[in-house]
Amino acid sequence: MSTMTLAVADEMKQKMNSFPEMNWSEVARQAFSQKLEDLEFLQKFKEKSKLTEADAMRLGAEVSKAVSQKLRKKAK
C-alpha cells in the first residue's frame, strides 16, 4: 500500500482532533474510492454519449435555472 500525505486547514484539523475515535485515514480512503467510482462512471457515460459539449452546457444551464427557481420558492 502506498502512503499519501494531505494538507488540511488548521481549523479542520482542530475539528478532526475533537473526534479521536475516527480513523481519518479510512475516511479519506473511502472518499477517494467514491470519487474515483463517480469519475469512472462519468467517463464511461461520456464515451457513450452523443451529446455535444454545447448540448451539455445548455442542459446544465437549464437544470441550474430550475434548481435555483425551486430553492427560491422554498425560501419564501
C-alpha positions in Angstrom: 0.0 0.0 0.0 1.3 3.5 -0.9 1.4 6.4 1.6 0.0 9.8 0.9 0.3 13.0 2.9 -2.6 15.5 2.9 -2.7 19.1 4.0 -5.8 20.4 5.7 -6.7 23.8 7.1 -5.8 24.2 10.8 -9.4 24.7 11.7 -10.4 21.4 10.0 -7.6 19.6 11.8 -8.8 21.0 15.2 -12.3 19.8 14.5 -10.9 16.4 13.4 -8.9 16.2 16.6 -12.2 16.5 18.6 -13.1 13.1 17.3 -10.1 10.9 18.2 -12.1 7.7 17.7 -12.4 8.3 14.0 -9.9 6.7 11.6 -9.4 9.7 9.4 -7.2 7.7 7.0 -10.1 5.3 6.4 -12.5 8.2 5.9 -10.1 9.6 3.3 -9.7 6.2 1.6 -13.5 5.9 1.3 -13.9 9.4 0.0 -11.2 8.8 -2.7 -12.7 5.5 -3.6 -16.2 7.0 -4.0 -14.8 9.9 -6.1 -13.0 7.5 -8.4 -16.2 5.5 -8.9 -18.1 8.7 -9.7 -15.4 9.8 -12.2 -15.2 6.4 -13.8 -19.0 6.3 -14.2 -18.9 9.8 -15.8 -16.1 8.8 -18.1 -18.0 5.7 -19.3 -21.2 7.8 -19.7 -19.3 10.4 -21.7 -17.8 7.9 -24.0 -21.3 6.5 -24.9 -23.0 9.9 -25.1 -23.9 11.6 -28.3 -24.4 15.0 -26.7 -22.0 17.7 -27.8 -20.3 19.9 -25.3 -22.7 22.7 -26.3 -25.7 20.4 -25.6 -24.3 19.5 -22.2 -23.7 23.2 -21.3 -27.2 24.1 -22.4 -28.8 21.3 -20.4 -26.6 22.1 -17.4 -27.8 25.7 -17.5 -31.4 24.6 -17.7 -31.0 22.3 -14.7 -29.3 25.1 -12.7 -32.1 27.5 -13.5 -34.8 25.0 -12.5 -33.0 24.2 -9.2 -32.5 27.9 -8.5 -36.2 28.6 -9.0 -37.2 25.6 -6.8 -34.9 26.8 -4.0 -36.2 30.4 -4.3 -39.8 29.1 -3.9 -38.9 27.1 -0.8 -37.1 30.1 0.7 -40.3 32.2 0.5 
